[in-house]
Amino acid sequence: MKLSEIRELSTSELNAKVYELKEQLFELRRKKAVGALEHGEEVARVRKDIARCLTVLRERELGINK
């Protein structure tokens, strides 16, 4: 996800997106442990998406406009 797409989401949508991404990360980690994960870079992509969402949420909390 691009940062511009994330900034367009509302706060409640962002919280839902973070929850969804964390569930996805859990599934990817489970598949990796079993050896069924084909693309290992997916784990890193999901982690970065979670970080981007949490960063935007924190910016809103602090009142930083970018």
C-alpha positions as CSV (number, residue, x, y, z in Angstrom):
1,M,0.0,0.0,0.0
2,K,1.2,3.5,-0.8
3,L,1.3,6.1,1.9
4,S,-1.0,8.4,-0.1
5,E,-3.6,5.6,-0.1
6,I,-3.2,5.1,3.6
7,R,-3.6,8.9,4.4
8,E,-7.0,8.9,2.5
9,L,-8.5,6.3,5.0
10,S,-10.4,7.4,8.1
11,T,-9.1,6.6,11.5
12,S,-11.6,3.8,12.0
13,E,-10.7,2.4,8.6
14,L,-7.0,2.5,9.5
15,N,-7.6,0.7,12.8
16,A,-9.5,-2.0,10.8
17,K,-6.7,-2.2,8.3
18,V,-4.1,-2.7,11.0
19,Y,-6.1,-5.5,12.5
20,E,-6.5,-7.1,9.1
21,L,-2.8,-6.8,8.3
22,K,-1.9,-8.3,11.7
23,E,-4.1,-11.3,11.0
24,Q,-2.5,-11.6,7.6
25,L,1.0,-11.5,9.2
26,F,0.0,-14.2,11.6
27,E,-1.1,-16.5,8.7
28,L,2.1,-15.8,6.8
29,R,4.3,-16.6,9.8
30,R,2.3,-19.8,10.4
31,K,2.9,-20.8,6.7
32,K,6.6,-19.9,7.0
33,A,7.0,-22.1,10.1
34,V,5.3,-25.1,8.3
35,G,7.3,-24.5,5.1
36,A,4.4,-23.7,2.9
37,L,5.3,-20.1,2.2
38,E,6.4,-19.5,-1.4
39,H,7.2,-15.8,-1.3
40,G,9.1,-14.9,1.9
41,E,9.1,-11.2,1.0
42,E,5.4,-11.1,1.7
43,V,6.2,-11.1,5.5
44,A,8.4,-8.0,5.1
45,R,5.8,-6.2,2.9
46,V,3.0,-6.8,5.5
47,R,5.2,-5.6,8.4
48,K,6.0,-2.4,6.5
49,D,2.3,-1.8,5.7
50,I,1.5,-2.2,9.4
51,A,4.2,0.3,10.3
52,R,2.9,2.8,7.7
53,C,-0.6,2.6,9.1
54,L,0.6,3.0,12.6
55,T,2.7,6.0,11.6
56,V,-0.2,7.8,10.1
57,L,-2.4,7.0,13.1
58,R,0.3,8.5,15.4
59,E,0.6,11.5,13.2
60,R,-3.1,12.1,13.5
61,E,-2.9,11.7,17.3
62,L,-0.2,14.3,17.5
63,G,-1.8,16.6,15.0
64,I,0.9,16.5,12.5
65,N,-0.3,17.4,9.0
66,K,1.7,16.2,6.0
